[in-house]
């Protein structure tokens, strides 16, 4: 058997410091985005490409929503090498924008890929570390650390983690970070109702704590609870107004609720900040806005942009079907090539 391929590097803020909390490093290859592992207290990470199965199982189903590109993944080459030239690494830290660390050819053994830099977003008033952590009593902190240790193992013991974290919040009900971790443990145990309750308690304990908002929003999106998504993204954007993912999710919720003016405003703000290409589904959202207004040519142009930027996304066939039907009905000009009818 050959030596496995490992990638290692470090995540730092633009000030050169490690992130205030451990963050998950993700590898993005086209439409496929997989969590690989956590950073340590100094920001270092090391993993074997392919995804941490424990993190993948706990990963929210809408975490890749809206991203585009072709799914490529790892291609094995000769002499024990692999081609990751279509992939990049990112680090997820609420209130921060991550640089994309491009990868290339890697070889068996350890490969130093360098630094992933995260940048504090303009206008950020939310917190990545809860103030309640600083006031937690010793017994609650001890239970929390035991829960975190069980949760972040390569093969996590979520039942054990949940027991420790429940002890932590019982000892200190205002422990926002412990409620957050309990939510993650419960998600991994396939208990979405329990996870929602824990994330909600985390926000109640510390409304400025950014971490629990995103998983709670994603759970709401999984249930198609777009009213909840719209209200939570509105709260989040007050704490971190430059979050492109939250603007995208807000636009998605608004268009589902037929709040077209808000959806349009959100996508326009993304366009002004050159973020639409990061979330290609935003083109489909604008197409839906124009379609509702019977602005067929504008809608067709947005659908074309969406198809070109996200050729493998599951909703592309629907966009192609619409363009095909509109051409047949002669309500739009021919687009220059015949679009195949979706299966």
C-alpha positions in Angstrom: 0.0 0.0 0.0 1.2 3.5 -0.8 1.7 6.4 1.6 -1.5 8.4 1.9 -1.7 12.0 0.8 -2.0 14.6 3.5 -2.5 18.3 3.2 -1.5 20.6 6.1 -1.5 24.4 6.5 -2.7 27.1 8.8 -5.7 29.5 9.0 -5.0 33.0 10.2 -6.8 36.3 10.4 -5.6 39.2 8.3 -3.7 40.3 11.4 -1.7 37.1 11.4 -3.4 35.6 14.5 -5.2 32.3 14.7 -9.0 32.4 14.5 -10.6 33.0 17.9 -12.3 29.6 17.7 -11.5 26.4 15.9 -12.9 26.5 12.4 -13.8 23.8 9.8 -11.6 23.7 6.7 -13.6 22.8 3.6 -12.3 21.5 0.2 -14.3 22.8 -2.7 -14.2 21.0 -6.1 -16.8 22.5 -8.4 -20.2 21.8 -6.9 -18.8 19.5 -4.3 -17.8 21.1 -1.0 -16.7 18.8 1.8 -15.6 19.5 5.4 -12.2 18.1 6.1 -11.3 18.9 9.7 -10.9 21.5 12.4 -8.1 23.8 13.0 -6.3 23.6 16.4 -5.8 26.4 18.9 -3.0 27.9 16.7 -4.9 27.6 13.5 -3.1 24.6 12.1 -4.9 21.9 10.1 -4.0 18.5 8.6 -6.1 16.1 6.8 -6.2 13.4 4.1 -8.3 14.7 1.2 -11.7 13.1 0.8 -13.7 14.5 3.6 -14.1 13.8 7.3 -17.0 11.3 7.3 -18.1 12.4 10.7 -18.2 16.1 9.6 -19.9 15.2 6.3 -22.7 13.4 8.2 -23.2 16.4 10.4 -23.0 18.9 7.5 -26.2 20.9 6.8 -27.9 19.9 3.6 -28.1 23.4 2.3 -24.5 24.3 2.9 -23.7 24.0 -0.8 -26.9 25.7 -1.9 -26.3 28.1 -4.8 -22.7 27.3 -5.5 -21.8 26.5 -9.1 -19.2 25.0 -11.3 -18.4 21.5 -12.4 -17.8 18.7 -9.9 -14.3 17.4 -10.4 -12.7 16.1 -7.3 -9.4 14.3 -6.9 -7.7 12.8 -10.0 -4.9 10.4 -9.3 -1.8 10.8 -11.5 1.4 8.9 -11.9 4.2 8.5 -9.4 2.0 8.7 -6.4 0.6 12.2 -7.2 -2.9 13.6 -7.4 -4.4 16.5 -9.3 -6.3 18.9 -7.2 -6.0 21.8 -9.6 -9.8 22.2 -9.8 -10.1 22.5 -6.0 -9.5 25.1 -3.4 -9.7 25.3 0.4 -11.8 27.7 2.5 -12.2 28.3 6.2 -15.6 29.1 7.6 -15.7 31.7 10.4 -18.9 33.8 10.9 -18.3 37.5 10.4 -15.2 36.9 8.3 -14.6 36.4 4.6 -12.3 33.5 3.6 -9.6 33.6 1.0 -9.7 30.7 -1.4 -6.5 28.7 -1.3 -6.0 27.2 -4.7 -4.5 23.7 -4.9 -2.6 21.9 -7.6 -0.6 18.7 -8.0 0.1 17.0 -4.6 2.2 13.9 -3.8 2.1 11.1 -1.4 3.0 12.1 2.2 2.7 15.5 3.7 2.1 18.6 1.5 2.3 22.1 3.0 -0.4 24.1 1.2 0.3 27.3 3.0 -2.1 29.9 4.6 -5.8 30.4 4.4 -6.4 34.0 5.4 -9.8 35.1 6.8 -10.7 38.8 6.8 -13.0 40.6 9.2 -16.1 41.9 7.4 -16.8 45.6 7.3 -19.6 46.6 9.7 -19.3 43.5 11.9 -20.9 43.9 15.3 -21.6 40.3 16.1 -19.2 38.1 18.1 -17.4 34.9 17.2 -16.8 34.2 20.9 -19.7 34.5 23.3 -19.3 36.7 26.3 -21.2 34.0 28.3 -18.2 31.7 27.9 -16.1 34.1 30.0 -18.6 34.0 32.9 -19.3 30.2 32.9 -18.5 28.5 36.2 -15.8 25.9 36.4 -18.1 22.9 36.5 -19.9 24.0 33.4 -16.6 24.7 31.5 -15.3 21.3 32.5 -18.4 19.6 31.1 -18.3 21.7 28.0 -14.7 20.8 27.3 -15.4 17.1 27.7 -18.3 17.4 25.3 -16.2 19.3 22.7 -13.5 16.7 22.9 -16.0 13.8 22.3 -17.6 15.8 19.5 -14.4 16.7 17.6 -12.8 13.3 17.5 -12.3 11.7 14.1 -15.0 9.2 15.1 -17.1 11.3 17.4 -19.1 9.9 20.3 -22.1 12.2 19.9 -24.1 10.5 22.7 -21.4 11.1 25.1 -20.9 14.6 23.8 -24.6 15.4 24.3 -24.6 14.1 27.9 -21.6 16.3 28.8 -23.1 19.3 27.0 -26.5 18.8 28.6 -24.7 18.9 32.0 -22.9 22.1 31.0 -26.1 23.9 30.1 -27.9 22.5 33.2 -25.1 24.0 35.4 -25.1 27.2 33.4 -28.3 27.8 31.3 -26.8 31.0 29.7 -23.8 29.0 28.2 -24.3 30.0 24.5 -21.3 28.0 23.2 -22.5 24.9 25.0 -25.9 25.2 23.6 -24.3 25.6 20.1 -22.2 22.4 20.6 -25.3 20.6 21.9 -27.1 21.5 18.7 -24.3 20.1 16.6 -24.3 16.9 18.6 -28.1 16.5 18.3 -27.9 17.1 14.5 -25.4 14.3 14.3 -27.8 12.1 16.3 -30.5 12.8 13.7 -32.5 14.9 16.2 -33.4 18.1 14.2 -36.0 19.2 16.7 -33.5 18.9 19.6 -30.9 20.7 17.5 -33.3 23.6 16.7 -34.1 23.9 20.4 -30.4 24.0 21.3 -29.5 26.6 18.6 -32.4 28.8 19.6 -31.4 28.7 23.3 -27.8 29.6 22.2 -29.2 32.7 20.4 -31.5 33.6 23.4 -28.5 33.4 25.7 -26.3 35.7 23.6 -28.1 37.3 20.6 -24.8 38.7 19.3 -23.1 35.3 19.1 -22.9 34.5 15.4 -22.2 30.8 15.3 -25.7 29.4 16.0 -27.6 31.5 13.4 -26.3 29.6 10.3 -27.2 26.0 11.4 -30.6 27.2 12.6 -31.2 29.0 9.3 -30.2 25.9 7.4 -32.5 23.7 9.5 -35.3 26.1 8.7 -34.5 25.9 5.0 -34.5 22.1 5.1 -38.1 22.3 6.3 -39.0 25.0 3.7 -39.8 27.3 6.6 -39.0 30.4 4.6 -40.6 32.8 7.1 -38.1 31.7 9.7 -35.2 31.9 7.2 -36.2 35.4 6.2 -36.5 36.6 9.9 -33.2 35.0 11.0 -31.2 36.2 8.1 -32.5 39.7 8.8 -31.3 39.5 12.3 -27.9 38.1 11.2 -27.4 40.8 8.6 -27.8 43.4 11.4 -24.9 41.8 13.1 -22.8 41.1 10.0 -24.2 43.2 7.1 -21.5 42.1 4.6 -22.3 38.3 4.8 -22.8 37.2 1.2 -24.3 33.8 2.2 -26.9 35.5 4.4 -27.8 37.9 1.7 -28.2 35.0 -0.7 -30.3 33.0 1.8 -32.4 36.1 2.5 -33.1 36.5 -1.2 -34.0 32.9 -1.6 -36.4 33.0 1.3 -38.0 36.3 0.0 -38.6 35.0 -3.5 -40.2 31.8 -2.1 -42.5 34.1 0.0 -43.2 36.2 -3.1 -41.6 39.2 -1.4 -40.1 40.2 -4.7 -38.9 43.7 -3.8 -36.8 42.3 -0.9 -35.5 39.5 -3.1 -34.5 41.9 -5.8 -32.8 44.3 -3.3 -30.8 41.5 -1.8 -29.6 40.2 -5.2 -28.8 43.8 -6.4 -26.7 44.3 -3.3 -24.8 41.1 -4.1 -24.3 42.3 -7.7 -22.9 45.7 -6.4 -20.4 43.8 -4.3 -19.5 41.4 -7.2 -20.9 38.4 -5.2 -23.5 37.0 -7.6 -21.0 34.6 -9.3 -20.2 33.2 -5.8 -23.9 32.2 -5.6 -25.0 31.4 -9.2 -28.5 30.5 -8.0 -28.9 34.3 -7.4 -29.3 34.6 -11.2 -32.2 32.2 -11.0 -33.7 34.2 -8.2 -33.6 37.4 -10.3 -35.0 35.4 -13.2 -38.0 34.4 -11.1 -38.5 38.1 -10.1 -38.6 39.1 -13.7 -40.8 36.2 -14.7 -43.4 37.1 -12.1 -43.5 40.6 -13.7 -43.8 39.1 -17.2 -40.4 40.6 -18.1 -39.6 37.6 -20.3 -36.4 38.8 -22.0 -34.9 39.9 -18.7 -35.8 36.6 -17.1 -34.4 34.7 -20.0 -31.1 36.6 -19.7 -30.8 35.8 -16.0 -31.6 32.1 -16.6 -28.9 32.0 -19.3 -26.4 33.5 -16.9 -27.4 30.9 -14.3 -27.0 28.0 -16.7 -23.6 29.1 -17.9 -22.3 29.5 -14.3 -23.8 26.4 -12.7 -24.1 23.7 -15.5 -24.3 20.8 -13.0 -26.7 22.2 -10.5 -29.9 20.2 -10.0 -32.2 23.1 -10.9 -30.5 23.8 -14.3 -32.9 21.5 -16.2 -35.8 23.5 -15.0 -34.2 26.7 -16.2 -33.5 25.1 -19.6 -37.1 23.9 -19.8 -38.4 27.4 -19.2 -36.3 28.9 -22.0 -37.3 26.1 -24.4 -41.0 26.7 -23.7 -40.7 30.4 -24.0 -38.9 30.1 -27.4 -41.7 27.7 -28.6 -44.3 30.2 -27.5 -42.3 33.0 -29.2 -42.4 35.2 -26.1 -38.6 35.5 -26.2 -36.2 35.8 -29.1 -34.3 32.7 -30.1 -31.2 32.4 -27.8 -28.8 31.4 -30.7 -29.0 27.7 -30.0 -31.7 25.2 -29.4 -32.1 24.2 -25.8 -32.8 20.5 -25.2 -36.0 19.7 -23.5 -35.4 18.6 -19.9 -35.9 14.9 -19.3 
